[in-house]
Amino acid sequence: MPSVVFDPGRLGPLTLRNRVIKTATNEGCSPGGVPSDGLLAFHRAVAAGGVGMTTVAYCAVSPTARTFVDQLTMTRTAVARLQTLTRAVHEEGAAASIQLSHAGFFSKLRRPDGGVPRGPSLTFNAYGSAAGMPIARAMTEDDIGAVVEDFGDAAALAVESGFDAIELHLGHGYLLSQFLSPATNRRRDRWGGSLENRLRLPLAVLDRVRARAGNRVAILAKTNLRDGFRGGLELADAVGVAQALERAGIDAIVLSGGFTSRTPFFLLRGGRPLAGMIAAAPSRLHRTMLRLFGPVAMRAYPFHEMFFLPEARAMRRAVRVPLVLLGGLLSLENLETAMREGFDFVAMGRALIADPDLVTRMANGAATRSRCISCNECIVEMDRGGTRCVLDAAQS
């Protein structure tokens, strides 16, 4: 009997050919912020491999929203290349989504005026330390207003680029997540304090994006179930975030977790490729800092399949909006379990980096499991020419 995983699924105004989404995983294929041929090939391969939708990872909504210099940025210059990418994905029968985000304080780039990165509150910026910017400043009202407009402008360009869906990044310790987390949002004005206030910026962004994108594209939000450290966002507030997004008309919520500046491997359970990260670091200072502080700052988390499922069950009970489950989904059994648990879609990352054609092979009965071993060496490859599975290099 065919699995429901391979049935069409409704996502806002879209109907996906199945319930499998390639989740956003930084590809490292946008030199100067512009999509390369490698980025197109990456997503064409995943689309040809059978997913319902593939997600282009972390697209900065403006040059000041980048974490590093060669990060995909939604500008007029990028539109033509992105149109080529979306056409390629559509030719393979899949939908295309783009993840729009802002780095906030988690950046090693100076602002155009020479200033340091900004976030909700004055804070230590470990990521920027090696670039001479250990302290990030608090955003002003004008800064916050500009962010809302930048998301709106980026959404309009995303629609022009041919994307079927926009994923707003409210997780992983980037700007909107920084506002949601009580650990990084210590403001005493209308943007901080209560959860209602901490939600104000994400909801303003959602409202502006919907206004600029229109109703022909799906709008998703990637949110944290937990930040993964004491004092950060916990499940009770995460449920409140989801309920607020549901009231605001979000089309689906992608359930994730972790905080890039504090718990980067909370999401990437499994191996901790510190040696590779040190070797790929762009400067001697970066390498030295990783050697000294990496073992402490980058705590490893053991891998087990479907590791976000316990918290995600609580979310499923709390909201009726479509939910996308990710986190350690490697097998057809995992995907079918997610469907039985009431999740509307499943998202796969490392499994599809390892096996871009996994969905088609599962649907045809030729495979039941990804070869991914959760070593996390694929993230190092992002800085070595583009994200890929190192098992391919080992076999070549």
SVG drawing of the C-alpha trace seen along z (x, -y; Angstrom):
<svg xmlns="http://www.w3.org/2000/svg" viewBox="-6 -56 54 58">
<polyline fill="none" stroke="black" stroke-width="0.4" points="0.0,0.0 1.5,-3.4 2.7,-5.6 0.8,-8.8 4.2,-10.5 4.0,-10.4 0.5,-11.8 0.1,-15.4 -0.1,-18.0 -1.7,-21.4 0.6,-24.2 -1.2,-27.5 -2.0,-28.3 0.3,-25.4 -0.2,-21.8 3.1,-19.9 3.5,-16.6 4.4,-14.9 5.0,-15.7 8.8,-15.8 10.5,-19.2 14.3,-19.7 15.0,-21.9 17.3,-24.9 21.0,-23.9 23.6,-26.6 25.1,-25.7 28.1,-27.9 27.5,-28.6 26.9,-32.4 30.2,-34.2 29.7,-37.9 26.1,-37.2 25.1,-36.0 23.9,-32.4 26.5,-30.3 26.0,-27.4 26.7,-25.2 23.7,-26.5 21.4,-25.8 22.9,-22.3 22.4,-21.5 18.7,-22.3 18.0,-20.8 19.5,-17.5 17.3,-17.5 14.2,-18.5 15.0,-15.8 15.3,-13.4 11.6,-13.6 11.0,-16.1 7.8,-18.1 9.7,-21.4 13.3,-22.4 14.4,-25.4 17.2,-27.7 19.0,-28.4 19.7,-31.6 19.1,-34.5 20.0,-37.7 17.3,-40.3 19.9,-43.1 23.7,-43.4 23.6,-44.4 21.7,-41.2 24.6,-38.9 26.6,-36.8 29.6,-36.6 30.6,-38.2 29.8,-35.4 26.3,-34.8 23.3,-34.7 21.7,-38.2 18.3,-39.2 19.2,-42.1 18.2,-43.1 21.5,-41.7 20.6,-38.2 17.1,-38.0 18.1,-36.8 20.2,-33.9 17.4,-33.0 14.9,-32.9 17.2,-30.4 17.2,-28.3 13.5,-28.3 12.9,-27.4 15.2,-24.5 13.4,-23.3 10.0,-23.6 11.3,-21.7 11.9,-18.8 8.4,-18.9 9.1,-20.4 8.3,-23.7 10.9,-26.2 11.1,-28.0 13.6,-30.6 14.5,-31.2 14.7,-34.9 16.7,-35.9 18.7,-38.6 21.8,-37.9 21.3,-40.5 24.3,-40.5 25.6,-37.2 27.8,-38.7 31.4,-39.3 30.7,-42.2 30.8,-45.9 27.8,-48.0 28.2,-50.4 28.9,-53.2 31.7,-51.3 29.6,-50.4 29.4,-47.0 26.5,-44.5 23.3,-45.2 20.8,-43.0 18.0,-43.4 20.4,-44.4 24.0,-45.2 25.8,-41.9 29.0,-40.0 29.5,-38.8 31.9,-35.8 31.4,-35.3 32.6,-38.8 35.5,-38.8 38.1,-37.5 37.0,-40.3 37.6,-42.9 34.0,-43.3 33.5,-41.5 30.6,-43.8 27.3,-44.2 25.1,-47.3 21.3,-47.5 19.1,-48.4 17.3,-51.7 13.7,-52.2 14.9,-53.3 17.0,-50.1 13.9,-48.0 11.7,-49.8 14.4,-49.3 14.5,-45.6 10.7,-45.3 11.0,-47.1 14.0,-45.0 12.1,-41.8 9.2,-43.2 11.5,-44.3 13.2,-40.9 9.8,-39.1 8.8,-41.1 12.0,-40.2 11.5,-36.5 8.2,-36.5 9.7,-38.1 12.4,-35.4 9.8,-32.7 9.7,-31.2 6.5,-29.4 7.1,-29.9 9.0,-32.1 10.3,-30.7 10.9,-33.4 13.8,-32.4 12.6,-32.9 15.0,-30.3 18.7,-29.3 19.7,-32.6 19.4,-34.9 17.8,-38.3 14.1,-37.4 15.1,-34.5 17.3,-36.9 14.2,-39.1 12.1,-36.0 14.7,-34.7 14.7,-36.2 18.4,-35.5 19.3,-37.9 16.3,-40.3 16.7,-42.4 15.0,-45.5 12.7,-47.4 10.7,-49.1 7.8,-47.8 10.1,-45.3 11.2,-43.4 10.1,-41.9 6.8,-39.9 6.4,-37.3 3.9,-39.6 6.5,-42.3 9.2,-39.9 6.8,-38.7 6.2,-42.2 9.1,-42.3 8.5,-38.8 4.8,-39.5 5.5,-42.9 7.8,-41.1 5.2,-38.5 2.6,-41.2 4.9,-43.2 6.1,-40.1 2.5,-39.0 1.6,-42.4 4.5,-42.5 4.4,-38.9 0.6,-38.6 -1.5,-35.5 0.0,-33.4 3.0,-32.2 3.0,-30.2 4.6,-31.8 6.3,-29.5 8.1,-30.3 11.0,-28.2 10.9,-28.5 12.7,-27.0 11.2,-24.5 14.0,-25.3 17.1,-27.4 19.0,-24.7 20.6,-26.6 19.5,-27.9 17.7,-31.2 16.8,-30.8 13.5,-30.2 11.8,-27.1 8.9,-25.0 6.1,-26.9 7.1,-30.2 7.7,-28.3 4.1,-27.2 3.0,-30.8 5.0,-31.8 3.3,-29.2 -0.1,-30.2 0.6,-33.8 1.8,-32.9 -1.3,-30.8 -3.5,-33.7 -1.5,-35.9 -2.2,-33.5 1.1,-31.7 0.7,-28.8 3.0,-26.4 5.6,-26.2 8.9,-24.3 9.9,-23.0 13.5,-23.3 15.9,-24.3 19.3,-25.5 21.1,-28.8 24.0,-29.3 26.0,-31.5 25.6,-29.2 24.4,-25.7 25.2,-25.3 25.1,-21.5 21.8,-21.3 20.3,-21.1 23.1,-19.1 23.1,-16.2 25.9,-13.7 29.6,-14.4 31.4,-17.6 33.8,-18.2 36.1,-20.6 39.3,-19.5 37.7,-20.2 36.4,-23.6 39.8,-24.6 41.4,-23.6 38.8,-25.5 38.9,-28.7 39.7,-31.8 42.6,-33.1 45.2,-32.2 43.2,-34.1 40.0,-32.2 41.9,-28.9 43.5,-29.8 40.2,-30.8 38.6,-27.6 41.4,-25.5 41.1,-27.4 37.4,-27.8 35.8,-25.4 35.8,-22.4 33.9,-24.3 31.7,-26.5 30.6,-23.8 29.1,-21.2 28.4,-17.9 24.9,-16.3 24.4,-12.6 22.4,-11.7 19.2,-9.7 16.5,-9.5 13.6,-12.0 15.2,-13.9 12.8,-16.8 9.7,-14.6 9.0,-14.8 8.8,-18.6 7.1,-18.7 4.2,-16.5 3.4,-19.3 3.3,-21.7 1.0,-19.5 -1.4,-19.4 -1.4,-23.2 -2.0,-24.4 -4.0,-23.3 -1.8,-25.1 0.2,-22.7 3.5,-21.6 6.7,-20.4 8.7,-18.0 12.5,-17.8 15.5,-16.6 17.1,-13.2 14.6,-11.9 16.6,-9.3 14.3,-6.5 10.9,-5.8 9.8,-4.5 10.7,-7.9 8.6,-9.7 5.6,-7.4 5.9,-7.8 5.7,-11.6 2.5,-11.2 0.9,-9.0 1.8,-11.5 -0.2,-14.1 2.5,-16.2 1.5,-17.5 5.0,-17.6 8.5,-16.3 11.7,-18.1 15.1,-16.4 18.5,-18.1 21.6,-15.9 19.8,-12.8 19.2,-14.6 22.7,-16.0 23.9,-12.4 21.2,-11.1 19.5,-13.7 17.4,-11.0 16.2,-9.4 12.5,-10.3 12.2,-8.8 14.0,-5.6 11.8,-5.4 8.6,-5.9 9.8,-3.2 10.7,-0.7 14.3,-0.9 15.5,-2.4 14.1,-2.7 17.0,-4.7 19.6,-7.4 23.2,-6.5 23.9,-9.6 25.9,-8.8 25.3,-12.2 29.1,-13.0 28.4,-16.6 31.4,-16.9 29.1,-18.3 28.9,-21.6 32.7,-22.0 32.4,-21.6 30.3,-24.8 33.6,-26.6 35.4,-24.4 33.5,-25.1 30.0,-24.1 28.0,-21.8 28.3,-18.1 28.4,-14.7 32.0,-13.6 31.0,-10.0 31.1,-10.9 34.7,-12.0 35.7,-8.9 34.3,-6.7 35.8,-8.6"/>
</svg>
